[in-house]
């Protein structure tokens, strides 16, 4: 892990990225993740796109780029499972009815993220998956989502 951090740091840029996101009750917080993109990149992020560095590709494929979100979890800004935290500007455009999602603490993993792992998911499909999660929440559903996330991480890292 230290080697990955050092190779990202060798680019001369900070290792961690802070992104403004909406949490429970629409409270804004800084979501942390490892930097994976090249400095010149304006391209959309993909698991193996030209915007990602070689280390960034590895971090993205394995989901390790989200490891710093454990700090957000410890601070109480995220839960392990929940709807993905939205960027404030995206939430105002896409989520006029954001009321459902804002009642729960967002999660590191969740149904919206799993929908994206099955292929390119449009924002409506992710939002629908997250809304279903909020309406149908149970410990059993959380356990299933965690199991599917672990399975997906191993499957993607084996490519």
ZISUL-V615687 format. One record per residue. N is the residue number from 0. SS is DSSP state (h for helix, s for strand, l for the rest). Layout:
BEGIN
n->N ss->SS
n->N ss->SS
END
This chain:
BEGIN
n->0 ss->l
n->1 ss->h
n->2 ss->h
n->3 ss->h
n->4 ss->h
n->5 ss->h
n->6 ss->h
n->7 ss->h
n->8 ss->h
n->9 ss->l
n->10 ss->l
n->11 ss->l
n->12 ss->l
n->13 ss->l
n->14 ss->l
n->15 ss->s
n->16 ss->s
n->17 ss->s
n->18 ss->s
n->19 ss->s
n->20 ss->s
n->21 ss->s
n->22 ss->l
n->23 ss->h
n->24 ss->h
n->25 ss->h
n->26 ss->l
n->27 ss->s
n->28 ss->s
n->29 ss->s
n->30 ss->s
n->31 ss->s
n->32 ss->s
n->33 ss->s
n->34 ss->l
n->35 ss->l
n->36 ss->s
n->37 ss->l
n->38 ss->l
n->39 ss->l
n->40 ss->l
n->41 ss->l
n->42 ss->l
n->43 ss->l
n->44 ss->l
n->45 ss->l
n->46 ss->l
n->47 ss->l
n->48 ss->l
n->49 ss->l
n->50 ss->l
n->51 ss->s
n->52 ss->l
n->53 ss->h
n->54 ss->h
n->55 ss->h
n->56 ss->h
n->57 ss->h
n->58 ss->h
n->59 ss->h
n->60 ss->h
n->61 ss->h
n->62 ss->l
n->63 ss->h
n->64 ss->h
n->65 ss->h
n->66 ss->l
n->67 ss->l
n->68 ss->h
n->69 ss->h
n->70 ss->h
n->71 ss->h
n->72 ss->h
n->73 ss->h
n->74 ss->l
n->75 ss->l
n->76 ss->l
n->77 ss->l
n->78 ss->s
n->79 ss->s
n->80 ss->s
n->81 ss->l
n->82 ss->l
n->83 ss->l
n->84 ss->l
n->85 ss->s
n->86 ss->l
n->87 ss->h
n->88 ss->h
n->89 ss->h
n->90 ss->h
n->91 ss->h
n->92 ss->h
n->93 ss->h
n->94 ss->l
n->95 ss->l
n->96 ss->l
n->97 ss->l
n->98 ss->h
n->99 ss->h
n->100 ss->h
n->101 ss->h
n->102 ss->l
n->103 ss->l
n->104 ss->l
n->105 ss->l
n->106 ss->s
n->107 ss->s
n->108 ss->s
n->109 ss->l
n->110 ss->h
n->111 ss->h
n->112 ss->h
n->113 ss->h
n->114 ss->h
n->115 ss->h
n->116 ss->h
n->117 ss->l
n->118 ss->l
n->119 ss->l
n->120 ss->l
n->121 ss->l
n->122 ss->h
n->123 ss->h
n->124 ss->h
n->125 ss->h
n->126 ss->h
n->127 ss->h
n->128 ss->h
n->129 ss->h
n->130 ss->h
n->131 ss->h
n->132 ss->h
n->133 ss->h
n->134 ss->h
n->135 ss->h
n->136 ss->l
n->137 ss->l
n->138 ss->h
n->139 ss->h
n->140 ss->h
n->141 ss->h
n->142 ss->h
n->143 ss->h
n->144 ss->h
n->145 ss->h
n->146 ss->h
n->147 ss->h
n->148 ss->h
n->149 ss->h
n->150 ss->h
n->151 ss->h
n->152 ss->h
n->153 ss->h
n->154 ss->h
n->155 ss->h
n->156 ss->h
n->157 ss->l
n->158 ss->l
END
